[in-house]
Amino acid sequence: FQMDTTQESYLDLFPLDTIIYLTPDSENVLEDIDPKKVYILGGLVDESIHKKLTLRRAQEQSLQTARLPIREYMVKAINTKNYHSETLAINQVFDVLSTYYKTRSWPDALKAGVSSGKGYVLPD
């Protein structure tokens, strides 16, 4: 993995058709990582969850979107709060993607990045 930082917009740096904007609200499931694509981690610096805000942002910019395959590989844990969320922090998404890139295993990747506090666990 290579990581660079810049003040420039990803819209100015990469062709639109190479960008995949990751948002938990996408209907498209990320099935594999394509090295020819650029993955944008849609995120907010905010304590409250703004439903579909990152999806709307991506749609306004005419970008392809995808979500991590949490519900495809994990199950809802039985918990006292009945809390289940597919919204992860940026570092958690990065952990999932980097682990998947190394292992090519979604279960391993999701175990690395999705904390039990999110209400999802790998099936036994």
N, C-alpha and C positions, 0 to 999 in steps of 0.2 A: 504494500500500500504506500502511496505517496501522498503527502498532504502539503499543500501550499496555502498561504493566506494572502488575500488581496482585498482591496477596497472596491474593486470593480464588480459589476453585476455579472452573475453567471449568464445572463441573457446576452451580454456583450462578448463573453469569452467563448461560448460554445454554440454550435448550430442547434436550433430548436429541436430538430429531430433526433439529437443524440441525448437530450436531457430526459431523465426520469425523475419526477418529483415524488418523493416518498411521503405519504400521508396516511394515517390510519383510517381515513374516511374513503379511500379509493375503493372502487369495485374490482380493480385489477390486482391479482395476487402476484407478487414477485416470486417467480419460480426458480430463477437462476440469475447470476450476476454476469452481465455481458461486458467484457473489458473495453468494448468500443463505445459504451454508453457512459454518461456522466450522471451520477446519482446525487440528487439534492435532498438533504435531510430537512424536511419542512419542520420548522420549529418556532416556538414562541417563548419569549422571556416573560413568563407570566405564571402566577400560581393557579389561576383559574383556567378551566378548559373551555375554549371557544369552539363549539362543535362546528366542524366543516370549514373553519377559517382557512386552514392550509389547503384544503381541496379547492375552495373558491379561488384562492390566490393562484394556484396552478392552472385552473381553468381559465382565469382572466388572462394568463400569459400563454394560453394555447399549448400547454405542456402535457405530455403523457404522464400519467400517475400510476403508482403502485403502492401496495401495502405489504408489510411483512406477513408471512403465512402463519400467523399465530393460531387462528382458529382451525387451520387445516392440520396442524401438528400437535396442538395442545388441547386440553380439555379444561372446562371451568371447574375450579376447585370448590368444594363445599366449604364455605366459610361463614362465620357468624354475621358479617356485615353484608353478605350477598353482593360483594363488590367484584366487578370484573371489568378491566380496562385494557384496551389494546394501545392506548396512548403511552408511549415511552419517552423518557428523557433522551436528549441527543446522544449522550455517552452510551446509553443502553442500545440505541439503534446502531451506533458505531461498533459496539462490541458484537452485536448479532452479525452485522455485515462482515466484519473482519474475521470472526470465527468461521462463518460460512465460507468465506473466500479460502481459508486455510484447510478446512475439513471437508467441504462440499456436503455437509450434513446439516439439514435444517434442525433436527432435534438437538444436536450438539450446540448449534448456534443460538437457538432460542433459550436453551438452558443457561448459556453464558450471559444472555442479556435481559431476559425477562424475569424479574424478581418475583418471588412468591407473593409479595404484596399486591401484585397486579391481579391476583385471583385466577391465574392460569397456571397449569402444571402439565408436565409431560405425562401421558398415560403410562401406567405400570406395564 
